[in-house]
Amino acid sequence: MYPPEMVAPMKADLTEAGFSELITEADVDTALAKEGTTLVVLNSVCGCAAGSMRPGVKLAVKHSTVPTNLTTAFAGVDREAVDRARKFMLPYPPSSPCVALFKDGRLAAMVERHHIEGRTAEMIADHLKMAFDEFC
């Protein structure tokens, strides 16, 4: 577990952009039970989250077509929510950071850590925008 004061600015990076925090299993279940599309961003302290994933996600949600619900949980902090979300992300292995798009509670698109590392924010945003156009 990371100290809350250490991750607060990293959490705020997404919550200030309109993402709702998922803290508990019930939060995840409620978010994924909603009709429409839900973006689940598993945030992280790593450099690729700060350098490309979070900026890429924030760019993507400025697109003309976006998910109905924007949510986030923080790996190493919101353990209950992250563990629950990862069950919905199967068969993909645990990965953080990562971004999952759900449609009516079913996994529609997945961006794993290896799709994030070494990529620019713009590349990640473009990848997500294509998924938004297809599923949202």
C-alpha positions as CSV (number, residue, x, y, z in Angstrom):
1,M,0.0,0.0,0.0
2,Y,1.2,3.5,-0.9
3,P,0.7,6.3,1.6
4,P,-2.5,8.3,0.7
5,E,-0.6,11.6,0.7
6,M,1.8,10.3,-1.9
7,V,-0.9,9.2,-4.4
8,A,-3.3,12.1,-3.8
9,P,-2.0,14.2,-6.6
10,M,-2.0,11.2,-9.0
11,K,-5.6,10.4,-8.1
12,A,-6.6,14.0,-8.5
13,D,-5.1,14.1,-12.0
14,L,-8.1,12.0,-13.1
15,T,-10.8,12.9,-10.6
16,E,-10.3,16.6,-11.5
17,A,-10.9,15.6,-15.1
18,G,-14.3,14.1,-14.2
19,F,-13.5,10.5,-13.3
20,S,-15.4,8.9,-10.3
21,E,-13.3,7.0,-7.8
22,L,-13.9,3.3,-7.3
23,I,-12.9,2.4,-3.8
24,T,-14.9,-0.7,-2.9
25,E,-16.1,-3.9,-4.6
26,A,-19.6,-2.4,-4.5
27,D,-18.4,0.7,-6.3
28,V,-17.1,-1.5,-9.1
29,D,-20.3,-3.6,-9.3
30,T,-22.5,-0.4,-9.3
31,A,-20.4,1.2,-12.0
32,L,-20.4,-1.8,-14.3
33,A,-24.1,-2.5,-13.7
34,K,-25.0,0.8,-15.4
35,E,-26.3,0.8,-19.0
36,G,-24.0,2.2,-21.6
37,T,-20.3,2.4,-21.6
38,T,-18.0,2.7,-18.7
39,L,-14.3,3.4,-18.8
40,V,-12.3,1.9,-15.9
41,V,-8.8,3.4,-15.5
42,L,-6.5,1.5,-13.2
43,N,-4.1,4.2,-12.2
44,S,-0.5,3.7,-10.9
45,V,2.5,5.4,-9.5
46,C,4.7,4.3,-12.3
47,G,6.3,6.7,-14.8
48,C,4.3,5.4,-17.8
49,A,1.0,6.3,-15.9
50,A,2.2,9.8,-15.3
51,G,4.0,10.3,-18.6
52,S,1.5,8.8,-21.1
53,M,-1.5,6.9,-19.6
54,R,-3.1,9.7,-17.6
55,P,-2.4,12.4,-20.2
56,G,-3.6,10.1,-22.9
57,V,-6.8,9.2,-21.1
58,K,-7.5,12.9,-20.5
59,L,-7.0,13.7,-24.2
60,A,-9.2,10.8,-25.2
61,V,-12.2,11.9,-23.1
62,K,-12.2,15.3,-25.0
63,H,-13.2,13.3,-28.1
64,S,-16.6,13.8,-29.7
65,T,-17.7,10.3,-28.7
66,V,-16.9,9.3,-25.1
67,P,-18.0,6.6,-22.6
68,T,-21.1,7.3,-20.5
69,N,-19.3,6.7,-17.3
70,L,-15.7,7.6,-16.4
71,T,-14.2,5.8,-13.4
72,T,-10.8,5.1,-11.8
73,A,-9.2,3.1,-9.1
74,F,-5.6,3.2,-7.9
75,A,-3.4,0.1,-7.9
76,G,-1.7,-0.4,-4.6
77,V,-4.2,1.8,-2.8
78,D,-7.8,0.9,-3.7
79,R,-7.1,-2.8,-3.4
80,E,-10.6,-3.9,-3.0
81,A,-11.9,-2.1,-6.1
82,V,-8.8,-3.0,-8.2
83,D,-9.1,-6.7,-7.4
84,R,-12.8,-6.6,-8.2
85,A,-12.3,-4.7,-11.5
86,R,-9.6,-7.1,-12.6
87,K,-12.1,-10.0,-12.3
88,F,-14.2,-8.3,-14.9
89,M,-11.1,-7.8,-17.1
90,L,-10.4,-11.5,-17.4
91,P,-8.9,-13.2,-19.5
92,Y,-6.4,-10.3,-19.5
93,P,-3.8,-10.7,-16.7
94,P,-3.5,-8.1,-14.0
95,S,-1.8,-5.0,-15.3
96,S,-1.3,-1.5,-14.0
97,P,-1.7,0.9,-15.3
98,C,-4.4,-0.2,-17.7
99,V,-7.6,1.1,-19.2
100,A,-10.7,-1.0,-19.8
101,L,-13.8,-0.1,-21.7
102,F,-17.0,-1.9,-20.8
103,K,-20.3,-1.8,-22.7
104,D,-23.4,-2.8,-20.6
105,G,-21.1,-4.5,-18.1
106,R,-19.1,-6.5,-20.6
107,L,-15.5,-5.9,-21.5
108,A,-15.3,-4.4,-24.9
109,A,-11.7,-3.1,-25.2
110,M,-8.6,-3.3,-23.1
111,V,-5.4,-1.3,-23.1
112,E,-2.8,-3.2,-21.1
113,R,0.5,-1.8,-19.6
114,H,2.5,-3.1,-22.5
115,H,0.2,-1.0,-24.8
116,I,1.1,2.0,-22.7
117,E,4.8,1.7,-22.0
118,G,6.9,3.5,-24.6
119,R,3.9,5.1,-26.2
120,T,3.0,8.8,-26.2
121,A,-0.1,10.3,-24.7
122,E,-1.3,11.0,-28.2
123,M,-0.9,7.4,-29.3
124,I,-2.8,6.2,-26.3
125,A,-5.5,8.8,-26.9
126,D,-5.9,7.7,-30.5
127,H,-6.1,4.1,-29.5
128,L,-8.9,4.9,-27.0
129,K,-10.7,7.2,-29.4
130,M,-11.0,4.3,-31.9
131,A,-12.5,2.1,-29.2
132,F,-14.9,5.0,-28.2
133,D,-16.0,5.3,-31.8
134,E,-16.6,1.6,-32.1
135,F,-18.3,0.9,-28.8
136,C,-19.8,4.2,-27.4
